[in-house]
C-alpha cells in the first residue's frame, strides 16, 4: 500500500513536470511533503504499538491451536488445558534457566533475563486468578481454531521433523471472533472477554 509521502511526492512531481528536487524551503509543496512524512511516521508508530500489544495474544492463540492439532480431538478437556498452560509457562522458565546458566558467576542478570523473570511471575499470578486462553473446551471455539487453513494465509498444516505440528496462520479478524475462557490453577473455567488490553 503506497504511503502518504509517496502519493504526495507523485502529485507534486506530476504538477512540476517530473522535477521535484528544486523545492523552496518554505514553499507549499515542501510543507505538504513534510506533513505527509510526519503522518507516515505517526502511523508507523501506532502500528508498531498495536503489533506489540497483539503479539502475546497471537502467540497464545498459536500455542493452543498447536495443542488442539496435536491432540487430534475436537475439543480439549480441562486437565489437558491446564497441562498446556503449564507447558506455555514452562517455555519461558526454560529460556530463563538457560540464560541464567550461561551467565558467568558474579555477573548481573541481563535485560532479557530480568524481562523473562517478570513475565514468568506475571503469568504465574495470572494463572492463580484465571489464565486467559482461547475456548478449546467447547466446540465453538475449538472449531474456529482448528479451521486454521484459511485461504488468505500462506502457511499450510504440515507435520515437522520433530513431531511438532505446524499450523496455518489465523488472520487477526478471525482471532477476535474466538471465544475466550479463564482457567484457574484450582481447575475452574469461566467465560471471559477477548483480551483487548493485551496479555503478559
LINPEFEN-V72888 format. One record per pair of residues at least 6 apart in sequence whose ideal C-beta (glycine too) atoms are under 6 Angstrom apart, sorted by the first residue. I is the first residue (numbers start at 0). J is the second residue. Records with the same first field share a line. If there is no record, write none. Layout:
I->J / J
//
This chain:
2->39
3->35 / 38 / 39
4->35 / 36 / 39
7->31 / 32 / 35
11->19 / 28
12->19
22->28 / 29
52->197
55->198
56->194 / 198
60->133 / 174
62->87
63->132 / 133 / 135
64->144 / 147 / 166
65->164 / 166
66->83
67->135 / 144 / 145
68->164 / 166
69->164
73->141
74->136 / 138 / 141
75->135 / 136
77->188
80->182
84->130
88->122
91->115 / 118 / 119
92->119
94->115
95->115
98->112
118->199
121->199
122->199
126->184
127->184
129->181 / 183
130->182
131->179 / 181 / 191 / 194
133->140 / 144 / 177
134->140 / 178 / 179 / 180
135->141
140->177 / 178
143->177
147->166 / 167 / 169
148->167
151->170
152->167 / 168
154->167 / 168
155->167
156->166 / 167
157->165
158->164
159->165
175->193
179->191 / 193
180->188 / 190 / 191
181->189 / 191
182->188
//
